[in-house]
Amino acid sequence: MKVRCFSPCPFEVGEMIYIDGGKRQGDWRVVAIDDNKITLRCPMSGRVFTWSRFCYEVGDIERPVFID
C-alpha cells in the first residue's frame, strides 16, 4: 500500500526557503530554530513569525498493509 511520507525539514538558520501554498506561502529567511518552533522573517516586509515546526511531503512510500 502506498502512503504519503512526511518528514521534518532540517532547517538551518540563515537559509532562504520558499513555501508553496497555504497561509505561509512565499519567500522566508530562517532566523531561529529549536526542537518545537521555527522563526521566519519575510525578506520583503521584514515581518517575523514564530510557528510550531511543520513538515514537508517527501513523496509516496510503500508500506505493508495492516488490517484493523
C-alpha positions in Angstrom: 0.0 0.0 0.0 1.3 3.5 -0.8 1.2 6.0 2.0 2.3 9.7 2.0 5.5 10.2 3.9 6.1 13.5 5.7 9.5 14.3 7.3 10.7 17.3 9.4 12.8 19.5 7.2 16.4 20.0 8.5 16.3 23.8 8.5 19.4 25.9 9.0 19.5 29.4 10.5 20.1 31.9 7.7 18.9 29.9 4.8 16.2 31.2 2.4 13.2 28.9 1.8 10.1 29.1 -0.3 6.8 27.7 0.9 4.5 26.7 -1.9 0.9 27.2 -0.9 -1.2 27.8 2.2 -1.2 30.8 4.5 2.6 30.8 4.8 3.2 30.8 1.1 6.2 32.8 -0.1 9.8 33.5 0.5 11.2 33.4 4.0 14.6 33.5 5.8 15.0 31.1 8.7 16.1 33.2 11.7 15.8 30.8 14.7 15.0 27.1 15.3 14.5 24.9 18.3 13.0 21.4 18.8 9.5 22.7 18.6 9.4 26.2 16.9 10.8 27.9 13.8 11.1 31.6 13.4 10.9 33.0 9.9 11.3 36.6 8.6 9.8 37.8 5.3 12.6 39.4 3.3 10.2 41.9 1.7 8.2 43.2 4.7 10.6 42.3 7.5 7.7 40.8 9.4 8.8 37.9 11.7 6.7 34.9 12.7 7.3 32.0 15.1 5.3 28.9 14.3 5.4 25.3 15.5 7.7 23.3 13.3 5.9 21.9 10.3 6.7 19.0 8.0 7.1 18.7 4.3 5.8 16.0 2.0 8.7 14.0 0.6 6.6 11.6 -1.5 4.9 8.2 -1.5 6.5 5.2 0.1 5.5 1.5 0.1 4.3 0.2 3.4 2.8 -3.2 4.4 -1.0 -3.4 4.5 -2.3 -3.8 8.0 -5.8 -5.0 8.7 -7.6 -3.3 11.6 
